Amino acid sequence: MREDPAEPAGEDTGGSLYVLSAVLLTPAQFPSVLGDDYVEACAMLGLTPYAEGYGLVLGQDGDGARWTVIVDDVSLVAVAIASWDCGMEYDLSPDERTIVSSLAGWPIALAVAAPGLPDPHDPEQGADGTNRVPLAPPASDAWGPAQRRQGADEIAVQWNAWRAQFDLPTEEDAAEAETTGDDAPGDDAPGTGTGAGAGAEGDAAPGDGPRYGHDGVRRVLDELRAYTETPPPPGRIRSSFGTEEARTLRVDGPGWSLVARTDDIAFVLLDDEPGGVVPIGRGAELPGLLAALDEIAVRPSS
C-alpha cells in the first residue's frame, strides 16, 4: 500500500474520486485486517474470491468523503503501487468498466488527505447502496483478530528489530549443535515474550524463559501440521521475500497468527494473550514444518 498525492479518477462515486492510495486484494497480498485468508477478506467486502483478485483504490469524493473503489484490473493497480514505491508519478485512473463496486469508508488508515477538499470523513450509512456501516480500520486501543493480524504484519516488516530482542538459536546455532552433539539453548521449546505488544512502542523483553507447556503454542503447532496435510483456504499461508536465503512466512488461523523466517525462528500472537508475542525456537521440528508450509504457500507474482 502506498499513499500518494491525490489525482481525480472516474465518476464511480457520483463525482470525481481523488485517489490517495491503493492496495492489492489477491490470495498472496491483501489487507490482513479483513480476514485470516483471501476468501474471508473478500467476504468482508461482499466480493467473490476470484483467483485473479482485485485492486482497492482509496480516495475522497468532491465533498471529502472516504470511498474504497474496487476494480478487477489488478495489473493497473499493481503498476501504480510499484511506480509510487519507486518514487515515480503514476495517474491511477481505473476505467469505469473495471469497477466492481464502490464502498463507503476505508478499511485501512491513511495519514493523507486530498488538497483543497474537506477533511476526510465517512459518508452517511447507506450512501454506497449497501446500507452497511462505512469501512473503517480497527481500533488501536483494542485487541482482537484484526489487531492480532496487524501485529504479525508489523513483526514481518520489522523482523530484525524483533528478532534481536529474543536470545534463541539461529540456523547456524542449530547446525553447530548438530555437529557437536549438543543441544542449542532453548532449542526444544517455545519461549515467551512479555514486553510490549506487537506493533506497540517500546521494547519486548525476552521474558521469564521457555514455557514448555504453552497450550496456545502447542495448539498452533498442531494446526500448522494439519495445514501441511490439508491445505487451508488461499491466503492463509503466504510466503514473501525475507533474505537471499530465506522466505518470510505469514500464517493465520482461528485465534492466532504466525510470522517466521524459514531459516530462523517463529513468533506467535494469540487472541487469548492481548499484545503478547511468543517466540518459538528452531528445535528439531520447526525447520521442516516451515519448509513444508512454504511449499504450499501462495506467493506474490513478482
Sine and cosine of phi, psi and omega as CSV:
sin_phi,cos_phi,sin_psi,cos_psi,sin_omega,cos_omega
0.00,0.00,0.67,-0.74,-0.02,-1.00
-0.69,-0.72,0.76,-0.65,0.10,-0.99
-1.00,-0.01,0.73,-0.69,-0.12,-0.99
-0.60,-0.80,0.37,-0.93,0.04,-1.00
-0.79,0.61,0.62,-0.79,-0.12,-0.99
-0.93,0.37,0.64,-0.77,0.12,-0.99
-0.74,-0.67,0.69,-0.72,0.06,-1.00
-0.94,0.34,0.66,-0.75,-0.02,-1.00
-0.48,-0.88,0.90,-0.44,0.20,-0.98
0.99,0.17,0.14,-0.99,0.00,-1.00
-0.85,-0.53,0.45,0.89,-0.20,-0.98
-0.95,0.31,-0.37,0.93,-0.04,-1.00
-0.95,-0.31,0.37,0.93,-0.03,-1.00
1.00,0.01,0.13,0.99,-0.01,-1.00
0.00,-1.00,-0.09,-1.00,-0.02,-1.00
-0.92,0.39,0.60,-0.80,0.12,-0.99
-0.97,-0.24,0.83,-0.55,0.04,-1.00
-1.00,-0.04,0.96,-0.29,-0.15,-0.99
-0.96,0.29,0.78,-0.63,0.04,-1.00
-0.94,-0.33,-0.55,0.84,-0.08,-1.00
-0.29,-0.96,0.11,-0.99,0.05,-1.00
-0.43,-0.90,0.43,-0.90,0.00,-1.00
-0.53,-0.85,0.52,-0.85,0.02,-1.00
-1.00,0.09,0.53,-0.85,0.12,-0.99
-0.78,-0.62,1.00,0.05,-0.01,-1.00
-0.73,-0.69,0.21,-0.98,0.03,-1.00
-0.83,0.56,-0.50,0.86,-0.05,-1.00
-1.00,-0.04,-0.37,0.93,-0.07,-1.00
-0.58,-0.82,0.90,-0.43,0.05,-1.00
-0.40,-0.92,0.41,-0.91,0.03,-1.00
-0.90,0.43,0.92,-0.40,-0.12,-0.99
-0.92,0.39,-0.27,0.96,0.06,-1.00
-0.88,0.47,-0.34,0.94,-0.07,-1.00
-0.99,0.13,-0.36,0.93,-0.03,-1.00
0.18,-0.98,0.16,-0.99,0.01,-1.00
-0.97,0.24,-0.29,0.96,0.00,-1.00
-0.46,-0.89,0.08,-1.00,-0.06,-1.00
-0.89,0.45,-0.64,0.77,-0.01,-1.00
-0.89,0.46,-0.70,0.71,0.00,-1.00
-0.92,0.40,-0.62,0.78,0.02,-1.00
-0.90,0.44,-0.67,0.74,0.04,-1.00
-0.89,0.45,-0.66,0.75,-0.01,-1.00
-0.88,0.48,-0.58,0.81,0.01,-1.00
-0.88,0.47,-0.44,0.90,-0.03,-1.00
-0.96,-0.27,0.10,0.99,0.01,-1.00
0.95,0.32,0.53,0.85,-0.07,-1.00
-0.93,-0.36,0.48,-0.88,0.16,-0.99
-0.98,0.19,0.76,-0.66,-0.08,-1.00
-0.98,0.22,0.92,0.38,0.05,-1.00
-0.90,0.43,0.58,-0.81,-0.04,-1.00
-0.88,0.47,-0.52,0.85,-0.04,-1.00
-0.94,0.33,-0.45,0.89,0.04,-1.00
1.00,0.08,-0.22,-0.98,-0.07,-1.00
-0.61,-0.79,0.18,-0.98,0.19,-0.98
-0.88,-0.47,0.66,-0.75,0.05,-1.00
-0.95,-0.30,0.89,-0.46,-0.01,-1.00
-0.97,-0.26,0.86,-0.50,-0.10,-1.00
-0.96,-0.28,0.77,-0.63,-0.02,-1.00
-0.29,-0.96,-0.15,-0.99,0.01,-1.00
-0.84,-0.54,0.55,-0.84,0.12,-0.99
-1.00,0.06,-0.08,-1.00,-0.07,-1.00
-0.89,0.45,-0.34,0.94,0.04,-1.00
-1.00,-0.05,-0.02,1.00,-0.01,-1.00
1.00,-0.04,-0.02,1.00,-0.05,-1.00
-0.94,0.33,0.56,-0.83,0.01,-1.00
-0.98,0.20,0.69,-0.73,0.07,-1.00
-0.63,-0.78,0.58,-0.82,0.15,-0.99
-0.91,-0.41,0.92,-0.40,0.00,-1.00
-0.98,-0.17,0.84,-0.54,-0.06,-1.00
-0.98,-0.18,0.82,-0.57,-0.03,-1.00
-0.84,-0.54,0.41,-0.91,0.03,-1.00
-0.98,-0.18,0.10,0.99,0.07,-1.00
-1.00,0.00,0.98,0.18,-0.06,-1.00
-0.90,0.43,-0.62,0.79,-0.03,-1.00
-0.88,0.48,-0.67,0.75,0.00,-1.00
-0.87,0.50,-0.73,0.68,-0.02,-1.00
-0.92,0.39,-0.64,0.77,0.00,-1.00
-0.89,0.45,-0.65,0.76,0.03,-1.00
-0.91,0.42,-0.66,0.75,0.02,-1.00
-0.87,0.49,-0.73,0.68,-0.01,-1.00
-0.89,0.47,-0.69,0.72,0.00,-1.00
-0.89,0.45,-0.64,0.77,0.01,-1.00
-0.91,0.42,-0.71,0.70,0.01,-1.00
-0.89,0.46,-0.64,0.77,0.00,-1.00
-0.90,0.45,-0.43,0.90,0.03,-1.00
-1.00,-0.02,0.09,1.00,0.01,-1.00
0.98,0.19,0.29,0.96,-0.02,-1.00
-0.99,-0.16,0.50,-0.87,0.09,-1.00
-0.97,0.22,0.58,-0.82,0.06,-1.00
-0.46,-0.89,0.82,-0.57,-0.01,-1.00
-1.00,0.06,0.99,-0.16,0.00,-1.00
-0.99,0.11,0.98,-0.18,-0.02,-1.00
-0.78,-0.63,1.00,0.07,-0.04,-1.00
-0.88,0.47,0.64,-0.77,0.12,-0.99
-0.92,0.40,0.66,-0.76,-0.02,-1.00
-0.84,0.55,-0.48,0.87,-0.01,-1.00
-0.94,0.35,-0.30,0.96,0.01,-1.00
-1.00,-0.04,-0.11,0.99,-0.07,-1.00
-0.98,0.21,0.83,-0.55,0.01,-1.00
-1.00,0.03,-0.72,0.69,0.03,-1.00
-0.28,-0.96,0.26,-0.97,0.09,-1.00
-0.79,-0.61,0.85,-0.52,-0.04,-1.00
-0.91,-0.40,0.65,-0.76,0.03,-1.00
-0.93,0.37,0.61,-0.79,0.05,-1.00
1.00,0.01,0.03,-1.00,0.08,-1.00
-0.82,-0.57,0.67,-0.74,0.02,-1.00
-0.98,0.19,-0.28,0.96,0.01,-1.00
-0.78,-0.62,0.35,-0.94,-0.04,-1.00
-0.99,0.13,0.66,-0.75,0.12,-0.99
-0.86,-0.51,0.58,-0.81,-0.03,-1.00
-0.98,-0.20,0.19,0.98,-0.04,-1.00
-0.84,-0.54,0.22,-0.97,0.05,-1.00
-0.58,-0.82,0.41,-0.91,0.03,-1.00
-0.95,0.33,0.76,-0.65,-0.01,-1.00
-0.91,0.41,0.61,-0.79,0.06,-1.00
0.99,0.14,0.07,1.00,0.01,-1.00
-0.92,-0.40,0.33,-0.95,0.12,-0.99
-0.85,0.52,0.36,-0.93,0.03,-1.00
-0.82,0.57,0.55,-0.84,0.01,-1.00
-0.83,0.56,0.71,-0.70,0.03,-1.00
-0.47,-0.89,0.36,-0.93,0.01,-1.00
-0.99,0.14,0.66,-0.75,0.15,-0.99
-0.93,0.38,0.19,-0.98,0.00,-1.00
-0.88,0.47,0.53,-0.85,0.05,-1.00
-0.84,0.54,0.74,-0.67,-0.03,-1.00
1.00,-0.04,-0.07,1.00,-0.02,-1.00
-0.90,0.44,-0.40,0.92,0.01,-1.00
-1.00,-0.04,0.09,1.00,0.04,-1.00
1.00,0.09,0.05,1.00,-0.05,-1.00
-0.97,-0.24,-0.26,0.97,-0.06,-1.00
0.89,0.46,0.35,0.94,0.04,-1.00
-0.99,-0.12,0.42,-0.91,0.08,-1.00
-0.89,0.46,0.68,-0.73,0.00,-1.00
-0.81,0.58,0.56,-0.83,0.05,-1.00
-0.86,0.51,0.56,-0.83,0.01,-1.00
-0.44,-0.90,0.55,-0.84,0.07,-1.00
-0.92,0.39,0.39,-0.92,0.00,-1.00
-0.92,0.40,0.47,-0.88,0.01,-1.00
-0.90,0.44,0.63,-0.78,-0.02,-1.00
-1.00,0.09,-0.23,0.97,-0.04,-1.00
-0.97,-0.24,0.32,0.95,0.01,-1.00
-0.80,-0.61,0.13,-0.99,0.05,-1.00
-0.70,-0.71,0.80,-0.61,0.02,-1.00
-0.23,-0.97,-0.19,-0.98,-0.05,-1.00
-0.82,0.58,-0.69,0.72,-0.02,-1.00
-0.90,0.43,-0.71,0.70,0.01,-1.00
-0.92,0.40,-0.60,0.80,0.04,-1.00
-0.88,0.47,-0.70,0.72,0.01,-1.00
-0.92,0.38,-0.63,0.77,0.07,-1.00
-0.87,0.50,-0.65,0.76,0.03,-1.00
-0.87,0.48,-0.68,0.73,0.03,-1.00
-0.90,0.43,-0.63,0.77,0.05,-1.00
-0.87,0.49,-0.66,0.75,-0.02,-1.00
-0.91,0.42,-0.64,0.77,0.04,-1.00
-0.89,0.45,-0.64,0.77,0.02,-1.00
-0.87,0.49,-0.65,0.76,-0.01,-1.00
-0.95,0.31,-0.64,0.77,-0.05,-1.00
-0.96,-0.27,0.67,0.74,-0.12,-0.99
-0.82,0.58,-0.77,0.64,-0.10,-1.00
-0.87,0.50,-0.64,0.77,0.00,-1.00
-0.91,0.41,-0.67,0.74,0.01,-1.00
-0.95,0.32,-0.65,0.76,-0.03,-1.00
-0.89,0.46,-0.56,0.83,-0.05,-1.00
-0.92,0.38,-0.27,0.96,-0.04,-1.00
-1.00,0.06,-0.11,0.99,-0.08,-1.00
-0.81,-0.58,0.83,-0.56,-0.06,-1.00
-1.00,0.01,0.95,0.31,0.05,-1.00
-0.88,-0.47,0.45,-0.89,-0.11,-0.99
-0.91,0.41,0.54,-0.84,0.05,-1.00
-1.00,-0.07,-0.04,-1.00,0.07,-1.00
-0.86,0.51,-0.65,0.76,-0.01,-1.00
-0.91,0.41,-0.63,0.77,0.04,-1.00
-0.88,0.48,-0.69,0.73,-0.02,-1.00
-0.90,0.43,-0.65,0.76,0.00,-1.00
-0.91,0.42,-0.66,0.75,0.02,-1.00
-0.91,0.42,-0.64,0.77,0.02,-1.00
-0.90,0.44,-0.59,0.81,-0.01,-1.00
-0.92,0.39,-0.62,0.79,-0.02,-1.00
-0.96,0.27,-0.48,0.87,-0.02,-1.00
-1.00,-0.04,-0.25,0.97,-0.03,-1.00
0.99,0.10,0.09,1.00,0.01,-1.00
-1.00,-0.07,0.33,-0.95,0.10,-0.99
-1.00,-0.02,0.76,-0.65,0.08,-1.00
-0.93,0.36,0.58,-0.82,-0.04,-1.00
-0.86,0.51,0.75,-0.66,0.04,-1.00
0.95,0.31,0.23,0.97,-0.18,-0.98
-0.97,0.24,-0.33,0.94,-0.16,-0.99
-0.96,-0.29,0.13,0.99,-0.07,-1.00
-0.38,-0.93,0.39,-0.92,0.05,-1.00
-0.94,0.33,0.52,-0.85,0.14,-0.99
-0.98,-0.20,-0.12,-0.99,0.00,-1.00
-0.62,-0.78,0.71,-0.70,0.10,-0.99
-0.99,-0.15,0.74,-0.68,-0.06,-1.00
-0.82,-0.57,0.27,0.96,-0.02,-1.00
-1.00,-0.05,-0.66,-0.75,-0.06,-1.00
-0.90,0.44,0.53,-0.85,0.04,-1.00
-0.94,0.33,0.31,-0.95,0.00,-1.00
-0.86,0.50,0.74,-0.67,0.04,-1.00
0.99,0.12,-0.13,0.99,0.00,-1.00
-1.00,0.02,0.35,-0.94,0.04,-1.00
-0.97,0.23,0.48,-0.88,0.01,-1.00
0.94,-0.33,0.06,-1.00,-0.06,-1.00
-0.96,-0.28,0.65,-0.76,0.08,-1.00
-1.00,0.01,0.79,-0.61,0.01,-1.00
-0.99,0.12,0.45,-0.89,0.03,-1.00
-0.86,0.50,-0.28,0.96,0.07,-1.00
1.00,0.01,-0.36,-0.93,-0.13,-0.99
-0.95,-0.30,0.54,0.84,0.09,-1.00
1.00,-0.05,0.09,-1.00,-0.04,-1.00
-0.88,0.47,0.60,-0.80,0.14,-0.99
-0.94,-0.34,0.99,-0.13,-0.16,-0.99
-0.90,0.43,-0.43,0.91,-0.04,-1.00
-0.93,-0.36,0.57,0.82,-0.04,-1.00
-0.92,0.39,0.96,-0.28,-0.09,-1.00
-0.88,0.48,-0.64,0.77,-0.02,-1.00
-0.88,0.47,-0.70,0.72,0.00,-1.00
-0.92,0.39,-0.66,0.75,0.02,-1.00
-0.88,0.47,-0.62,0.78,0.04,-1.00
-0.90,0.43,-0.67,0.74,0.02,-1.00
-0.88,0.48,-0.71,0.70,0.00,-1.00
-0.88,0.47,-0.64,0.77,0.05,-1.00
-0.88,0.48,-0.68,0.73,-0.03,-1.00
-0.95,0.31,-0.54,0.84,0.08,-1.00
-0.90,0.43,-0.67,0.74,0.05,-1.00
-0.88,0.48,-0.64,0.77,0.02,-1.00
-0.90,0.44,-0.57,0.82,0.04,-1.00
-0.87,0.49,-0.61,0.79,-0.03,-1.00
-0.94,0.34,-0.35,0.94,0.02,-1.00
-1.00,-0.06,-0.63,0.78,0.05,-1.00
-0.76,-0.65,0.99,-0.15,-0.07,-1.00
-0.82,0.58,0.70,-0.72,0.01,-1.00
-0.98,0.20,-0.02,-1.00,0.02,-1.00
-0.85,0.53,0.45,-0.89,-0.01,-1.00
-0.82,0.57,0.67,-0.74,0.05,-1.00
1.00,-0.04,-0.21,0.98,0.02,-1.00
-0.96,0.29,-0.42,0.91,0.11,-0.99
-0.83,-0.56,0.89,-0.46,-0.02,-1.00
-0.82,-0.57,0.64,-0.77,-0.01,-1.00
-0.85,-0.53,0.75,-0.67,0.03,-1.00
-0.68,-0.73,0.14,-0.99,-0.03,-1.00
-0.88,0.47,0.72,-0.70,0.09,-1.00
-0.91,-0.42,-0.90,0.43,0.12,-0.99
-0.62,-0.78,-0.03,-1.00,0.04,-1.00
-0.87,0.49,-0.45,0.89,-0.06,-1.00
-0.96,-0.27,-0.17,0.99,-0.16,-0.99
-0.64,-0.77,0.35,-0.94,0.07,-1.00
-0.94,-0.34,0.44,-0.90,0.14,-0.99
-0.99,-0.17,0.79,-0.61,0.00,-1.00
-0.96,-0.29,0.69,-0.73,0.17,-0.99
-0.84,-0.55,0.87,-0.48,-0.05,-1.00
-0.77,-0.64,0.67,-0.74,0.02,-1.00
-0.79,-0.62,0.39,-0.92,0.06,-1.00
-0.41,-0.91,-0.01,-1.00,-0.01,-1.00
-0.89,0.45,0.96,-0.28,0.04,-1.00
1.00,0.05,0.11,0.99,-0.02,-1.00
-0.48,-0.88,0.38,-0.92,0.11,-0.99
-0.68,-0.73,0.54,-0.84,0.03,-1.00
-0.75,-0.66,0.65,-0.76,0.17,-0.99
-0.77,-0.64,0.69,-0.72,-0.08,-1.00
-0.47,-0.88,0.36,-0.93,0.23,-0.97
-0.95,-0.31,0.70,-0.72,-0.09,-1.00
-0.90,0.43,-0.29,0.96,0.03,-1.00
-0.95,-0.31,0.25,0.97,-0.11,-0.99
-0.57,-0.82,-0.53,-0.85,-0.08,-1.00
-1.00,-0.05,-0.11,-0.99,0.05,-1.00
-0.74,-0.68,0.41,-0.91,0.11,-0.99
-0.85,-0.53,0.65,-0.76,0.01,-1.00
-0.87,-0.49,0.66,-0.75,0.12,-0.99
-0.86,-0.52,0.65,-0.76,-0.11,-0.99
-0.81,-0.59,0.62,-0.79,0.11,-0.99
-0.87,0.50,-0.53,0.85,-0.07,-1.00
-0.97,0.22,-0.18,0.98,-0.01,-1.00
-0.80,-0.60,0.99,0.16,-0.08,-1.00
-0.80,0.60,0.82,-0.57,0.06,-1.00
0.96,0.26,-0.03,1.00,-0.06,-1.00
-1.00,0.07,0.47,-0.88,0.06,-1.00
-0.76,-0.65,0.83,-0.55,-0.04,-1.00
-0.92,-0.38,0.91,-0.41,0.05,-1.00
-0.99,0.16,0.53,-0.85,0.07,-1.00
-0.86,-0.51,0.86,-0.51,0.00,-1.00
-0.93,0.37,0.24,-0.97,-0.07,-1.00
-0.85,0.53,-0.78,0.62,0.02,-1.00
0.85,0.52,-0.16,-0.99,0.00,-1.00
-1.00,0.10,-0.45,0.89,-0.12,-0.99
-0.99,-0.14,-0.57,0.82,-0.17,-0.99
-0.85,0.53,-0.69,0.72,-0.02,-1.00
-0.83,0.56,-0.73,0.69,0.00,-1.00
-0.93,0.37,-0.59,0.81,0.01,-1.00
-0.91,0.41,-0.70,0.72,0.02,-1.00
-0.90,0.43,-0.62,0.78,0.03,-1.00
-0.90,0.44,-0.65,0.76,0.01,-1.00
-0.92,0.40,-0.64,0.77,0.03,-1.00
-0.91,0.41,-0.63,0.77,0.01,-1.00
-0.89,0.45,-0.53,0.85,0.00,-1.00
-0.90,0.43,-0.54,0.84,-0.06,-1.00
-0.96,-0.27,0.04,1.00,-0.01,-1.00
-0.96,0.29,0.45,-0.89,0.16,-0.99
-1.00,0.06,0.52,-0.85,-0.06,-1.00
-0.77,-0.64,0.50,-0.86,0.09,-1.00
-0.85,0.53,0.53,-0.85,-0.07,-1.00
-0.94,0.35,-0.35,0.93,0.01,-1.00
-0.58,-0.81,0.00,0.00,0.00,0.00
